[in-house]
Amino acid sequence: MNTFIGLAKSRHSVRNYEGKTVEKEKVDAILESGRIAPTAANQQPCKFLVLETQDSLKKLERACNPHGASLVIVVCADKEISWVRPFDGHNMLDIDASIATDHMMLCAQDLGLSSCWITYFNPEELRKQFNIPIDLFYFLKEKNAG
Ligand SMILES: Cc1cc2nc3c(=O)[nH]c(=O)nc-3n(C[C@H](O)[C@H](O)[C@H](O)COP(=O)(O)O)c2cc1C
């Protein structure tokens, strides 16, 4: 598998992990691949929360099912930073965050690690467990405001 298409085809969602510790060099490479992902107007609105201790993974289980993964990256983004298209006010936040996520998943695959994208989580619980600033959870901010 030496081609990009080979790498992309080999990736698939895994929902049953061995729980082995991920080496620091691999974690660093995955985060770097997310950091360098393109963002609209190069605004770079994403923040990555890395969960790898038993304590943090236990807390995470209150918000979602991490399927026994030993490493979870929570992808957040700040809607005040992401670029807004002036014609219609469309905010590119979700697109930026999705590209960064996909970069990291493909990087993980390239390093021999499986992954699974999780959107089935309780946002209020996740924010509470890790004291994540409300600015990084724009949908909760807007819900509370409205
Ligand atoms: C935006 C998005 C959200 C997803 N949310 C979840 C999720 O909450 N839980 C889950 O188990 N899989 C989730 N997935 C994984 C999809 O179910 C999976 O990518 C799809 O079924 C295709 O299978 P594959 O990844 O093995 O190619 C999500 C994928 C995407 C792109």
Ligand as a Chemical Component Dictionary entry (heavy atoms), coordinates in Angstrom:
data_LIG
# 
_chem_comp.id                   LIG 
_chem_comp.type                 NON-POLYMER 
_chem_comp.pdbx_formal_charge   0 
_chem_comp.three_letter_code    LIG 
# 
loop_
_chem_comp_atom.comp_id 
_chem_comp_atom.atom_id 
_chem_comp_atom.alt_atom_id 
_chem_comp_atom.type_symbol 
_chem_comp_atom.charge 
_chem_comp_atom.model_Cartn_x 
_chem_comp_atom.model_Cartn_y 
_chem_comp_atom.model_Cartn_z 
_chem_comp_atom.pdbx_ordinal 
LIG C1  C1  C 0 -19.477 12.873 10.254 1  
LIG C2  C2  C 0 -19.370 11.438 10.702 2  
LIG C3  C3  C 0 -19.922 11.060 11.898 3  
LIG C4  C4  C 0 -19.811 9.743  12.372 4  
LIG N1  N1  N 0 -20.279 9.415  13.610 5  
LIG C5  C5  C 0 -20.135 8.157  14.050 6  
LIG C6  C6  C 0 -20.550 7.813  15.376 7  
LIG O1  O1  O 0 -21.038 8.625  16.141 8  
LIG N2  N2  N 0 -20.374 6.540  15.792 9  
LIG C7  C7  C 0 -19.807 5.573  14.977 10 
LIG O2  O2  O 0 -19.668 4.442  15.415 11 
LIG N3  N3  N 0 -19.403 5.883  13.710 12 
LIG C8  C8  C 0 -19.536 7.139  13.239 13 
LIG N4  N4  N 0 -19.104 7.472  11.992 14 
LIG C9  C9  C 0 -18.499 6.442  11.137 15 
LIG C10 C10 C 0 -19.423 6.060  9.962  16 
LIG O3  O3  O 0 -20.495 5.295  10.419 17 
LIG C11 C11 C 0 -18.573 5.298  8.927  18 
LIG O4  O4  O 0 -17.516 6.126  8.486  19 
LIG C12 C12 C 0 -19.384 4.858  7.728  20 
LIG O5  O5  O 0 -20.362 3.915  8.116  21 
LIG C13 C13 C 0 -18.497 4.236  6.641  22 
LIG O6  O6  O 0 -17.767 3.138  7.152  23 
LIG P1  P1  P 0 -16.173 3.125  7.143  24 
LIG O7  O7  O 0 -15.678 4.299  7.971  25 
LIG O8  O8  O 0 -15.789 1.808  7.752  26 
LIG O9  O9  O 0 -15.714 3.283  5.721  27 
LIG C14 C14 C 0 -19.187 8.774  11.546 28 
LIG C15 C15 C 0 -18.623 9.162  10.321 29 
LIG C16 C16 C 0 -18.703 10.461 9.911  30 
LIG C17 C17 C 0 -18.046 10.864 8.601  31 
# 
loop_
_chem_comp_bond.comp_id 
_chem_comp_bond.atom_id_1 
_chem_comp_bond.atom_id_2 
_chem_comp_bond.value_order 
_chem_comp_bond.pdbx_ordinal 
LIG C1  C2  SING 1  
LIG C2  C3  SING 2  
LIG C2  C16 DOUB 3  
LIG C3  C4  DOUB 4  
LIG C4  N1  SING 5  
LIG C4  C14 SING 6  
LIG N1  C5  DOUB 7  
LIG C5  C6  SING 8  
LIG C5  C8  SING 9  
LIG C6  O1  DOUB 10 
LIG C6  N2  SING 11 
LIG N2  C7  SING 12 
LIG C7  O2  DOUB 13 
LIG C7  N3  SING 14 
LIG N3  C8  DOUB 15 
LIG C8  N4  SING 16 
LIG N4  C9  SING 17 
LIG N4  C14 SING 18 
LIG C9  C10 SING 19 
LIG C10 O3  SING 20 
LIG C10 C11 SING 21 
LIG C11 O4  SING 22 
LIG C11 C12 SING 23 
LIG C12 O5  SING 24 
LIG C12 C13 SING 25 
LIG C13 O6  SING 26 
LIG O6  P1  SING 27 
LIG P1  O7  DOUB 28 
LIG P1  O8  SING 29 
LIG P1  O9  SING 30 
LIG C14 C15 DOUB 31 
LIG C15 C16 SING 32 
LIG C16 C17 SING 33 
# 
